[in-house]
Amino acid sequence: MRKIAIVGGGIAGLTCALALAARGISSTIFEQATALKEVGAGIQLSPNAVKPLQALGLMSAINGFASAPRSIDIYAGRSGSHIVQLPLGASIEKQFGAPFLSVHRADLQLALAQACERSPLIEINLGAQIERVPLENGQADIFGDFFDLVIAADGVNSKLRKQCFALEPVDTGLIAWRTTLPMNERPQAFSNHSTTLCLGRSAHLVTYPIASGLELNAVAILPVGTHINDGFDQWSSKWTPLFKGDQEWLDWPLRAAPRLPSRISAPFVFMGDAAHAMLPFAAQGGAMAIEDAFTLATAIAKLDDDSQSLQKWASFRGKRSEKVAALARQNKHIYHLPAPLALARNSSMALLGAKRLMARQNWIYGFDATAWSPNSSD
C-alpha cells in the first residue's frame, strides 16, 4: 500500500483526498494555514466540475448553499446594451447530466473539509509550513514521516514546483477586484438569478448569485495599477453604482502557472493551480482542479494494474488544461477589445446566437471525469 501525502488543503487537495478515500486509499493532507479558509469569493462550477462532486456524494451539502444561474447575460460595458443571452439552468443540466452552479469558495471548501474529517482514511495536518521536501531513497520526508507519493496541490505560488523545476508563477499584468454584497442591496441592473457579463476596453465585469441567492458575487478584471474606482468611469451609469457602494473591494493580482516540463517529478505529482493556474476568462480554474483531483485518484488506483497510469494521466491532463488555458487567453483578447473592434465583436456574438455560442463550450462541459480511465481515448 502506497503512502500518499497531499500538500495543500484547498479545493484541489481536499477533492483528491475524498476521491482517493472513495477508492479505499488513505492519504495525509498538509496545509500551511492554521484553519481551512478559502481565499477569494465566488466560484462557478460548470457541469464538468459538478459531476465529480456528485460522484463523491457531496451534492446534498452543496445544494444547501449553491445557486443555479438561469443564464449568462452579456452586455457592452460602455453603452450598457444587451448583446446576447446564453441559457443555463434546466437546459444545461438536461444536456450534460449535471447543473451549472455558482457558490462561495469558502462554502465549498467547508463542505469538502467536513467530508474529509468524517473519513477514517484522511488525516489533515494544519499549520504545516512546507518550504522544501527532502528525499531519501526515493521517498519524501515530510516532518520525519516518509511518503511514496506526494501530490503537490499547493497553488499558483507552489513551493514544490519551485523545488522540482525552479519555476516561478507568471504575472499576467491583470488584477482581479472582488466583492460580495447582499442581494437586496445590489444595483438593479445586475440580475439576482443570472450571471451578468459586461465587456469593455481592457476590462470586464462579471456578477453572479451565491449563498443560495442571498448574495451577489462581483469580480472586475483590470490592468495592474488601475483602481476599482477608476477602471469603469467611462462605462454606462447602469453599472457604475456597483462601484460607489459601501462594500469593500479586495484586489488580487492574477498570476498564471509556468509551463511545466512534466506533471511528474517522482515522487511528486502536480495538479490544480500548482500545475496550470490560468486566467479566469473561461471560468474553468476551479473546474480543472476538480477534474485533476478526481482523475488523479483514478490513475493512482490503477497503478497496480498499469504502471504507466500516472504518466497517462499527466499527458491527458496537460493537454486538456493547456487547451482550456489557451481558450482563456483568447477570451481575454476578445473581452477587452477596444472600439471599433468591440462593435464588430458584439455584432458577431449577436449574429452567432446563443445556440452556436454555447456549442463552443461542449468540449469543456461535456467531459466526465468520473468516466475517465488511463486507457481512455480522451
C-alpha positions as CSV (number, residue, x, y, z in Angstrom):
1,M,0.0,0.0,0.0
2,R,1.5,3.3,-1.1
3,K,1.7,6.1,1.5
4,I,0.4,9.3,0.0
5,A,0.8,12.9,1.0
6,I,-1.2,15.8,-0.3
7,V,0.4,19.2,0.1
8,G,-2.3,21.8,0.0
9,G,-5.7,21.8,1.6
10,G,-7.6,23.8,-0.9
11,I,-10.3,22.7,-3.3
12,A,-7.9,20.5,-5.3
13,G,-6.3,18.8,-2.4
14,L,-9.5,18.1,-0.4
15,T,-11.2,16.8,-3.5
16,C,-8.3,14.5,-4.3
17,A,-8.3,13.1,-0.7
18,L,-12.0,12.3,-1.0
19,A,-11.6,10.7,-4.4
20,L,-8.8,8.5,-3.1
21,A,-10.8,7.6,0.0
22,A,-13.8,6.6,-2.3
23,R,-11.4,4.1,-3.8
24,G,-10.2,2.8,-0.4
25,I,-6.9,4.7,-0.5
26,S,-5.7,6.7,2.6
27,S,-3.9,10.0,2.4
28,T,-2.5,12.7,4.6
29,I,-3.1,16.4,3.9
30,F,-0.6,19.0,4.9
31,E,-1.9,22.6,4.8
32,Q,0.1,25.6,5.8
33,A,-2.9,27.6,7.2
34,T,-3.9,27.0,10.8
35,A,-7.6,26.9,9.6
36,L,-9.1,25.7,6.3
37,K,-10.3,29.0,5.0
38,E,-10.5,29.7,1.2
39,V,-9.2,33.0,-0.1
40,G,-11.4,34.8,-2.6
41,A,-15.1,34.9,-3.1
42,G,-17.3,33.1,-5.7
43,I,-16.5,30.2,-8.0
44,Q,-18.5,29.0,-11.0
45,L,-19.0,25.2,-11.2
46,S,-19.9,24.1,-14.7
47,P,-21.2,20.5,-15.3
48,N,-17.7,19.0,-15.7
49,A,-16.9,20.2,-12.2
50,V,-20.2,19.2,-10.7
51,K,-20.1,15.5,-11.9
52,P,-17.1,14.5,-9.7
53,L,-18.8,16.2,-6.7
54,Q,-21.9,14.3,-7.4
55,A,-19.9,11.0,-7.5
56,L,-18.4,11.8,-4.1
57,G,-21.8,12.2,-2.5
58,L,-21.4,15.9,-1.8
59,M,-24.5,17.4,-3.5
60,S,-26.8,17.4,-0.5
61,A,-24.3,19.6,1.2
62,I,-23.6,21.8,-1.8
63,N,-27.2,22.3,-2.7
64,G,-27.6,23.9,0.7
65,F,-25.5,26.9,-0.3
66,A,-25.3,26.8,-4.2
67,S,-27.1,29.0,-6.7
68,A,-28.1,27.8,-10.1
69,P,-27.9,30.8,-12.5
70,R,-30.6,30.7,-15.2
71,S,-28.5,32.3,-17.9
72,I,-25.4,34.3,-18.8
73,D,-26.4,37.8,-20.0
74,I,-23.7,39.5,-21.9
75,Y,-23.6,43.3,-22.2
76,A,-21.5,46.1,-23.6
77,G,-20.0,47.9,-20.7
78,R,-19.8,51.3,-22.1
79,S,-23.2,51.6,-23.7
80,G,-25.0,49.2,-21.4
81,S,-26.7,47.5,-24.4
82,H,-27.6,43.8,-24.3
83,I,-25.6,41.6,-26.7
84,V,-26.8,38.0,-26.1
85,Q,-28.3,35.7,-23.5
86,L,-26.8,32.2,-23.1
87,P,-29.1,29.7,-21.4
88,L,-28.0,27.8,-18.3
89,G,-30.5,26.2,-15.8
90,A,-32.5,23.2,-16.8
91,S,-31.2,23.2,-20.4
92,I,-27.6,22.7,-19.3
93,E,-28.5,20.0,-16.8
94,K,-30.5,18.2,-19.4
95,Q,-27.7,18.3,-22.0
96,F,-24.8,17.4,-19.7
97,G,-26.4,15.5,-16.9
98,A,-25.3,18.0,-14.2
99,P,-26.2,21.6,-13.3
100,F,-24.2,24.8,-13.7
101,L,-23.8,26.2,-10.2
102,S,-22.2,29.2,-8.5
103,V,-21.0,29.1,-4.9
104,H,-18.9,30.9,-2.4
105,R,-15.4,29.3,-2.3
106,A,-15.5,29.2,1.5
107,D,-18.7,27.3,1.5
108,L,-17.4,24.7,-1.0
109,Q,-14.1,24.3,0.9
110,L,-16.0,23.8,4.2
111,A,-18.2,21.1,2.7
112,L,-15.1,19.4,1.3
113,A,-13.2,19.7,4.6
114,Q,-16.1,18.4,6.7
115,A,-16.4,15.4,4.4
116,C,-12.7,14.8,4.8
117,E,-12.9,15.0,8.5
118,R,-15.6,12.3,8.5
119,S,-13.4,9.9,6.6
120,P,-11.2,7.5,8.6
121,L,-8.9,7.3,5.5
122,I,-8.0,11.0,5.6
123,E,-5.7,12.8,8.0
124,I,-5.4,16.6,8.0
125,N,-2.4,18.4,9.4
126,L,-2.9,22.2,9.7
127,G,-0.2,24.8,10.3
128,A,2.2,22.6,8.2
129,Q,4.6,25.1,6.6
130,I,6.4,23.2,3.9
131,E,9.2,25.1,2.0
132,R,11.0,22.1,0.7
133,V,10.6,18.3,0.9
134,P,13.9,16.3,1.3
135,L,14.1,12.9,-0.5
136,E,15.7,9.7,0.8
137,N,15.8,6.5,-1.2
138,G,13.1,7.8,-3.5
139,Q,10.7,8.7,-0.6
140,A,9.7,12.1,0.6
141,D,10.5,13.1,4.1
142,I,7.7,15.3,5.5
143,F,8.3,16.2,9.1
144,G,10.0,12.9,9.7
145,D,7.4,10.8,8.0
146,F,8.1,9.1,4.7
147,F,5.8,9.0,1.7
148,D,5.9,7.1,-1.5
149,L,3.9,9.7,-3.4
150,V,3.5,13.5,-2.8
151,I,0.6,15.2,-4.6
152,A,1.5,18.9,-5.0
153,A,-1.7,20.9,-4.7
154,D,-0.1,24.0,-3.2
155,G,-1.4,26.6,-5.6
156,V,-0.1,29.1,-8.1
157,N,2.8,30.0,-5.8
158,S,3.8,26.3,-5.3
159,K,6.9,25.8,-3.3
160,L,7.2,22.2,-4.6
161,R,7.1,23.4,-8.2
162,K,10.0,25.7,-7.4
163,Q,11.8,22.9,-5.7
164,C,11.4,20.4,-8.6
165,F,11.6,22.8,-11.6
166,A,12.9,26.1,-10.3
167,L,9.9,27.8,-11.9
168,E,8.0,30.8,-10.5
169,P,4.5,31.9,-11.3
170,V,4.0,34.3,-14.2
171,D,2.5,37.8,-13.7
172,T,-0.3,38.4,-16.2
173,G,-0.5,42.2,-15.9
174,L,-4.0,42.0,-14.7
175,I,-5.7,42.3,-11.3
176,A,-9.0,41.0,-10.1
177,W,-11.1,43.2,-7.8
178,R,-13.6,41.1,-5.8
179,T,-16.5,41.9,-3.6
180,T,-19.8,40.3,-2.3
181,L,-22.9,42.2,-1.2
182,P,-26.3,41.3,0.0
183,M,-28.6,40.6,-2.9
184,N,-31.2,43.1,-1.8
185,E,-28.6,45.8,-1.8
186,R,-27.4,45.2,-5.4
187,P,-27.9,47.8,-8.1
188,Q,-31.0,46.7,-10.0
189,A,-29.1,46.4,-13.4
190,F,-27.5,43.2,-12.0
191,S,-29.6,40.1,-12.1
192,N,-30.4,38.3,-8.9
193,H,-30.8,34.9,-10.7
194,S,-28.4,35.0,-13.6
195,T,-24.8,35.8,-14.4
196,T,-24.1,39.2,-15.8
197,L,-21.0,39.7,-18.0
198,C,-20.1,43.2,-19.1
199,L,-17.3,43.7,-21.7
200,G,-15.2,46.7,-22.1
201,R,-11.9,48.1,-23.3
202,S,-9.0,46.5,-21.2
203,A,-11.6,45.5,-18.6
204,H,-14.6,43.3,-17.9
205,L,-17.0,42.7,-15.0
206,V,-18.9,39.6,-14.0
207,T,-21.5,39.1,-11.3
208,Y,-23.5,36.0,-10.3
209,P,-25.6,34.9,-7.3
210,I,-24.0,32.8,-4.5
211,A,-25.1,31.7,-1.0
212,S,-28.4,30.3,-2.2
213,G,-29.1,33.5,-4.0
214,L,-28.8,35.7,-0.9
215,E,-25.5,37.4,-2.0
216,L,-24.2,38.8,-5.3
217,N,-20.5,38.0,-6.1
218,A,-18.7,40.5,-8.3
219,V,-15.4,40.3,-10.0
220,A,-13.8,43.1,-12.0
221,I,-10.7,42.5,-14.1
222,L,-8.5,45.5,-14.8
223,P,-4.9,46.2,-15.8
224,V,-2.5,46.1,-12.8
225,G,-2.2,49.6,-11.3
226,T,-5.8,50.5,-12.1
227,H,-8.0,51.1,-9.0
228,I,-11.6,49.8,-9.0
229,N,-12.8,53.4,-8.6
230,D,-11.1,54.5,-11.8
231,G,-11.5,51.5,-14.1
232,F,-15.1,51.9,-15.1
233,D,-15.6,55.7,-15.1
234,Q,-16.4,55.7,-18.9
235,W,-19.0,52.8,-18.6
236,S,-22.7,53.1,-18.6
237,S,-24.3,54.6,-15.5
238,K,-26.4,51.4,-15.1
239,W,-23.2,49.6,-14.0
240,T,-21.3,52.3,-12.1
241,P,-23.5,52.3,-8.9
242,L,-21.8,48.9,-8.1
243,F,-18.5,50.7,-7.5
244,K,-19.9,53.6,-5.4
245,G,-21.4,51.5,-2.6
246,D,-20.0,50.8,0.9
247,Q,-18.8,47.3,0.2
248,E,-15.1,46.6,0.4
249,W,-13.3,45.6,-2.8
250,L,-10.3,43.3,-2.4
251,D,-7.6,43.3,-5.1
252,W,-5.9,40.1,-6.2
253,P,-3.1,40.1,-8.8
254,L,-3.6,37.4,-11.4
255,R,-0.8,35.0,-11.9
256,A,-0.5,32.0,-14.2
257,A,1.4,28.9,-13.7
258,P,4.5,28.5,-15.9
259,R,4.5,25.7,-18.4
260,L,5.8,22.6,-16.7
261,P,8.1,20.1,-18.5
262,S,6.1,17.4,-16.8
263,R,3.3,16.9,-14.3
264,I,5.5,14.3,-12.6
265,S,8.9,14.7,-10.9
266,A,9.0,11.5,-8.8
267,P,7.8,11.2,-6.1
268,F,5.9,14.5,-6.8
269,V,2.8,14.8,-8.9
270,F,1.4,18.3,-9.7
271,M,-2.2,19.2,-10.0
272,G,-4.6,22.2,-9.7
273,D,-3.2,25.7,-9.8
274,A,0.3,24.4,-9.0
275,A,0.3,22.8,-12.4
276,H,-2.0,25.0,-14.5
277,A,-3.2,28.2,-12.8
278,M,-4.8,30.2,-15.7
279,L,-6.6,33.4,-16.4
280,P,-10.2,33.4,-15.3
281,F,-11.6,34.2,-18.8
282,A,-13.1,30.7,-19.2
283,A,-14.4,30.3,-15.6
284,Q,-12.6,26.9,-15.5
285,G,-9.8,27.2,-12.9
286,G,-11.8,25.5,-10.2
287,A,-13.3,23.0,-12.6
288,M,-9.8,22.0,-13.9
289,A,-8.7,21.4,-10.3
290,I,-11.6,19.2,-9.5
291,E,-11.2,17.3,-12.7
292,D,-7.5,16.9,-11.9
293,A,-8.2,15.6,-8.4
294,F,-10.8,13.0,-9.4
295,T,-8.9,11.6,-12.4
296,L,-5.6,11.5,-10.5
297,A,-7.3,9.4,-7.8
298,T,-8.4,7.0,-10.6
299,A,-4.8,6.9,-12.0
300,I,-3.4,6.1,-8.6
301,A,-6.0,3.4,-8.0
302,K,-4.9,1.8,-11.3
303,L,-1.2,1.7,-10.6
304,D,-1.0,-1.9,-9.5
305,D,-2.6,-3.0,-12.8
306,D,-0.9,-0.3,-15.0
307,S,2.5,1.0,-14.0
308,Q,2.1,3.8,-16.6
309,S,-1.3,5.1,-15.3
310,L,0.2,8.2,-13.8
311,Q,2.1,9.1,-16.9
312,K,-1.0,8.6,-19.0
313,W,-2.9,10.9,-16.5
314,A,-0.2,13.5,-16.7
315,S,-0.2,13.5,-20.5
316,F,-4.0,13.8,-20.7
317,R,-4.4,16.4,-18.1
318,G,-1.6,18.5,-19.5
319,K,-3.2,18.6,-22.9
320,R,-6.7,19.4,-21.6
321,S,-5.7,22.1,-19.2
322,E,-3.5,23.8,-21.8
323,K,-6.4,23.8,-24.3
324,V,-8.6,25.4,-21.7
325,A,-5.9,27.9,-20.7
326,A,-5.5,28.8,-24.4
327,L,-9.2,29.5,-24.6
328,A,-9.0,31.7,-21.6
329,R,-6.1,33.7,-23.2
330,Q,-8.2,34.0,-26.4
331,N,-11.2,35.2,-24.4
332,K,-9.1,37.8,-22.7
333,H,-8.4,39.3,-26.1
334,I,-12.0,39.1,-27.2
335,Y,-13.5,40.5,-23.9
336,H,-11.1,43.5,-23.8
337,L,-11.3,44.7,-27.4
338,P,-11.3,48.5,-28.0
339,A,-13.7,50.3,-30.3
340,P,-14.4,49.8,-33.2
341,L,-13.3,46.2,-32.9
342,A,-15.7,45.8,-29.9
343,L,-18.6,46.8,-32.0
344,A,-17.7,44.1,-34.5
345,R,-17.4,41.6,-31.6
346,N,-20.8,42.5,-30.3
347,S,-22.4,42.2,-33.7
348,S,-20.7,38.8,-34.3
349,M,-21.9,37.4,-31.0
350,A,-25.4,38.5,-31.6
351,L,-25.4,37.1,-35.1
352,L,-24.0,33.7,-34.0
353,G,-26.7,33.5,-31.3
354,A,-26.9,31.6,-28.1
355,K,-27.1,28.1,-29.5
356,R,-23.9,28.3,-31.5
357,L,-22.0,30.2,-28.8
358,M,-23.0,27.6,-26.2
359,A,-22.0,24.8,-28.6
360,R,-18.4,26.1,-28.4
361,Q,-18.4,25.0,-24.7
362,N,-19.5,21.4,-25.3
363,W,-16.0,20.0,-25.3
364,I,-15.5,21.6,-21.8
365,Y,-18.8,21.0,-20.2
366,G,-19.3,17.5,-21.7
367,F,-16.1,16.0,-20.2
368,D,-17.0,13.4,-17.5
369,A,-14.1,12.9,-15.0
370,T,-16.0,10.0,-13.4
371,A,-15.8,8.0,-16.6
372,W,-12.1,8.7,-17.3
373,S,-9.5,5.9,-17.1
374,P,-5.8,5.8,-18.1
375,N,-6.8,3.9,-21.2
376,S,-9.5,6.5,-22.3
377,S,-9.0,7.9,-25.7
378,D,-9.7,11.4,-24.5
